[in-house]
C-alpha cells in the first residue's frame, strides 16, 4: 500500500484540494457483495471527501459504494462482487 499526506497549496489566489490519504486494499476472499471495507491505519472520513476505485475504475457514491455508520466513519461498502486480488483504492481529499 502507499499513503500520502499533503497540505492545501494556494494556486493563482485559490486553495487547491490535495490528497490527504491514499491507501490500496487487496481483496483476500471472493465475495458476491456487498463487501465491507475497513479503512486501513485507523483512518476516518466525514462525508464526501473520499474517492474510491476498484481495479482502477472510479466508483460512484450511492451507486457503486455506500458510506457506513456515522461520522467520523471508518468503513465503506462496495455494492458489487469482488474477487481475490481485486484492488480497492481509497483516497481522501481535502
Secondary structure as a PSIPRED ss2 file (coil, helix, strand):
# PSIPRED VFORMAT (PSIPRED V4.0)

   1 X C   1.000  0.000  0.000
   2 X C   1.000  0.000  0.000
   3 X C   1.000  0.000  0.000
   4 X C   1.000  0.000  0.000
   5 X C   1.000  0.000  0.000
   6 X C   1.000  0.000  0.000
   7 X C   1.000  0.000  0.000
   8 X C   1.000  0.000  0.000
   9 X E   0.000  0.000  1.000
  10 X E   0.000  0.000  1.000
  11 X E   0.000  0.000  1.000
  12 X C   1.000  0.000  0.000
  13 X C   1.000  0.000  0.000
  14 X E   0.000  0.000  1.000
  15 X E   0.000  0.000  1.000
  16 X E   0.000  0.000  1.000
  17 X C   1.000  0.000  0.000
  18 X C   1.000  0.000  0.000
  19 X E   0.000  0.000  1.000
  20 X E   0.000  0.000  1.000
  21 X E   0.000  0.000  1.000
  22 X E   0.000  0.000  1.000
  23 X E   0.000  0.000  1.000
  24 X E   0.000  0.000  1.000
  25 X E   0.000  0.000  1.000
  26 X E   0.000  0.000  1.000
  27 X C   1.000  0.000  0.000
  28 X C   1.000  0.000  0.000
  29 X C   1.000  0.000  0.000
  30 X C   1.000  0.000  0.000
  31 X E   0.000  0.000  1.000
  32 X C   1.000  0.000  0.000
  33 X C   1.000  0.000  0.000
  34 X C   1.000  0.000  0.000
  35 X E   0.000  0.000  1.000
  36 X E   0.000  0.000  1.000
  37 X E   0.000  0.000  1.000
  38 X E   0.000  0.000  1.000
  39 X C   1.000  0.000  0.000
  40 X H   0.000  1.000  0.000
  41 X H   0.000  1.000  0.000
  42 X H   0.000  1.000  0.000
  43 X C   1.000  0.000  0.000
  44 X C   1.000  0.000  0.000
  45 X E   0.000  0.000  1.000
  46 X C   1.000  0.000  0.000
  47 X C   1.000  0.000  0.000
  48 X C   1.000  0.000  0.000
  49 X C   1.000  0.000  0.000
  50 X E   0.000  0.000  1.000
  51 X E   0.000  0.000  1.000
  52 X E   0.000  0.000  1.000
  53 X E   0.000  0.000  1.000
  54 X E   0.000  0.000  1.000
  55 X C   1.000  0.000  0.000
  56 X C   1.000  0.000  0.000
  57 X E   0.000  0.000  1.000
  58 X E   0.000  0.000  1.000
  59 X C   1.000  0.000  0.000
  60 X C   1.000  0.000  0.000
  61 X E   0.000  0.000  1.000
  62 X C   1.000  0.000  0.000
  63 X C   1.000  0.000  0.000
  64 X C   1.000  0.000  0.000
  65 X E   0.000  0.000  1.000
  66 X E   0.000  0.000  1.000
  67 X E   0.000  0.000  1.000
  68 X E   0.000  0.000  1.000
  69 X C   1.000  0.000  0.000
  70 X C   1.000  0.000  0.000
  71 X C   1.000  0.000  0.000
  72 X C   1.000  0.000  0.000
  73 X E   0.000  0.000  1.000
  74 X C   1.000  0.000  0.000
  75 X E   0.000  0.000  1.000
  76 X E   0.000  0.000  1.000
  77 X E   0.000  0.000  1.000
  78 X E   0.000  0.000  1.000
  79 X C   1.000  0.000  0.000
  80 X C   1.000  0.000  0.000
  81 X C   1.000  0.000  0.000
  82 X E   0.000  0.000  1.000
  83 X C   1.000  0.000  0.000
  84 X C   1.000  0.000  0.000
  85 X C   1.000  0.000  0.000
  86 X C   1.000  0.000  0.000
  87 X E   0.000  0.000  1.000
  88 X E   0.000  0.000  1.000
  89 X E   0.000  0.000  1.000
  90 X E   0.000  0.000  1.000
  91 X E   0.000  0.000  1.000
  92 X E   0.000  0.000  1.000
  93 X E   0.000  0.000  1.000
  94 X C   1.000  0.000  0.000
